Amino acid sequence: DAGVIQSPRHEVTEMGQEVTLRCKPISGHDYLFWYRQTMMRGLELLIYFNNNVPIDDSGMPEDRFSAKMPNASFSTLKIQPSEPRDSAVYFCASSLVGIYEQYFGPGTRLTVT
Amino acid sequence: AQSVAQPEDQVNVAEGNPLTVKCTYSVSGNPYLFWYVQYPNRGLQFLLKYITGDNLVKGSYGFEAEFNKSQTSFHLKKPSALVSDSALYFCAVRDVGNTPLVFGKGTRLSVIA
């Protein structure tokens, strides 16, 4: 398996623009997680899905953030409008009931100027 | 609520010496414990896990970790450090069920030649 795939790997955008981050989980995994990593706050869980259904979005920082999982092989995290403080590395991870650990993608480094 | 603490932000060790990266946890039930490693500009890579059974678990790249229930600790160890082990290490815990992993703030390991 190719592992968790994220795109783009790098995104540079101007404040106020819409940003869409994409994730393809490992085939067969039924949990998908979105994390944000910054030097100041470390690794934060934003939202997670089970069988394409959002289970907990309490980590989403503001209404500007939204996430969807239209099918088992694709998820998006959208920021609209983006702000400089959204600059971070965003990770997607997936897991399967019974294997316990999560597998992470390579991340998307977002820079908002 | 579950939590994990990594008391050291930075650990320095000479190449060839044994290394230990510390982790303590707090959960209401039986813990599921994990170690991940993150190399620069990469995602988190799963190293090892403790679910049940033998308190000493072995993982990738020669790493091992010892589960100590009385001290609520899960320290990561390696008998002989390599320069290539230099990275950011995260301890994580989950409680029973399919809740997301809760990560520590990370410990930066620097192995000096």
Contacts between the chains, C-beta under 8 A, distances in Angstrom:
chain1	res1	chain2	res2	distance
A	4	B	43	7.6
A	31	B	98	6.8
A	33	B	100	5.8
A	42	B	103	7.2
A	42	B	105	4.7
A	42	B	106	6.4
A	43	B	44	7.9
A	43	B	90	6.9
A	43	B	103	4.7
A	43	B	106	7.4
A	45	B	100	5.4
A	48	B	100	5.4
A	50	B	98	7.1
A	56	B	100	7.6
A	91	B	43	5.9
A	91	B	44	7.1
A	93	B	44	7.7
A	97	B	98	6.1
A	100	B	32	5.5
A	100	B	34	7.7
A	100	B	49	6.2
A	100	B	51	6.2
A	100	B	94	7.1
A	101	B	34	5.8
A	101	B	46	4.9
A	101	B	49	5.5
A	101	B	101	7.8
A	102	B	46	7.6
A	102	B	100	7.7
A	102	B	101	5.8
A	103	B	46	6.6
A	104	B	36	7.8
A	104	B	43	3.9
A	104	B	44	4.4
A	104	B	45	7.4
A	105	B	43	5.4
A	106	B	42	6.3
A	106	B	43	4.7
A	107	B	42	7.7
A	107	B	43	5.2
A	109	B	41	7.9
